[in-house]
Amino acid sequence: GMRFGPMDSDFCGENLKTISWKSYLLLHSAILRVVRQSGAFWFKASSYKDMATVKLFAPRVCKNMLKCIKDNTKCYLLEKSSTNFIHNALTDAAKSKTLETFTNIGSCREIGSVSAIVTGGQSVNGSLIGTDNC
C-alpha cells in the first residue's frame, strides 16, 4: 500500500514548508515517541478512512503538537485536535489500537494522554488535573 513518513505534508499541511529545523526535530522526536508507544500503523494508508479526511484534521494535530512540545502548559488543544483526528480520520481498527495506548486522551496532565507521550511525561502534573490547564 501507499506509505508516507512522519513529516509528510499530509500530517503538517503547508506548515511543514515553514517550520524551522529545530521545530522539525522536536516534531520528529514526538512522533517517534508516539510510534514507540502505539505502533507503526500510523504510516499505513489503510489505517485511515481516506486521505482527504487526514488532510483536514492532521495539520491541527501537528500545529498543536509543536505548541505542546515547546510549552507543556499549552497541551489542551493537542488533546482536543488529537481526539477529533482519531474519531474522524482513523478506521475502527486503528482507532481501537490508538485508544489502547492513549487511555487518558483529552486529559493533558495525565499519564496516557497524547500530551504525556509527546512530551516524554513533562506535561504530567496531577495538581493541575481538572483545572483550566486541562
N, C-alpha and C positions, 0 to 999 in steps of 0.2 A: 504494500500500500504506500500511499504518499507519506513522506516523513518531513519533519521540519525541526529545526534546532531551537534551543531555549530562547534565543533572541530573534526569532523570526518576526517579521513585521506584522504578522497576524496577531501576535501577542501584544506588542507595544504600539502598533499602528505607526502613524507618521512620526510620533515622538521619538522613535528609535533613531531617526536620522539626526536628531538634535541633542541627544544626551551626551554628556562628557564620557571620556574613557573611565574616569573614576566611578561614575554612576553605572556605567555598563558593567564594571567589575562587581559592584555591590549587588546589582540585579542578578548577575550570573551566580554569585555565591548563594543568594537567597533561593534561586531556582534549584540549585544543587541540593540545598537542604530539604526542599520540598520533595524532590525526586528520591533522595535517600530515605526519607520517611515513608513515602507513599508508593513509590514505584515509577517506572519509566513509561507507563501508559499514556502520560501527557503528550508524548511525542508521536503518538499514533493517531492518524486522522480518524480511525474507526472509533475512537473514544468520544467523538463529538457528533452531535446531531447533524450539523452542517457547518461549513467554514464561514458562511455569511453571519451566522449567529456568533461564532467565535470572534470574528472581526468587530462585531457590535459590542460585545461585553468585555473582551480581554484587555483592550487598551486602558480601561479604567482600573483593572486589577494591576496592570503594570505601573501605571502612574501612582496609584495608592501604595503599592508595594515599595516603591522607591521612597515615598514620603515616610512610610513606617520605618524603613531601614535607617534612614537618616535621622529620624527623631521618633524613638519608640513610644512617645506620648501621643503621637498622631497616627494611631493604627485603626481607629474606629472605621474609617472609610475603606480600609483594606478588607476588614471583615465583611462589611456591607457589600462591596463590589465582588468579593470572592463568593459570597452566598448567592448573589444574583447570577454570577457566571456558572457556578456549579448547578444550580437549578434550571438554568435556561440553555446552556450550551452542551453539557455533558449527556451522554447516553445513560440509561438507567444503570448499566453495569459499571461504567466509570464513576458515576455519582455514588454508587454503593462503596466502591473502593476508596473514594475520596473521604466519605463520611466515616469510614472505619479509622482513618488516620486523624482527621480533624474532628475530634469528638466534642470539642467546645467551640465550634465555629460560631462567630458572632460575638464572642467574649474575648476581646483582645488582651485582657490581663490574665487569662488563664492558660495553663498548660493544655495543649490540644487545640489551641486556636491556630489559625493561619499565621497570625502575628507572632505567636510564640515560636513557631517553626522558622519563619523567615528571619527573625531577629536573633536566632540562636538562644532563645529564652530571655533575652533582655527586656522584652515587653511585659513579662510576667510580674505582677505585683498584686498580691492578694488584698492589700489595703485599699486598692482603687476599684475593686470589683463592685459594680452597681453604682458607681459614681458617674459624673459627666465624662470622665476619662475612660469610659467603656463600661 
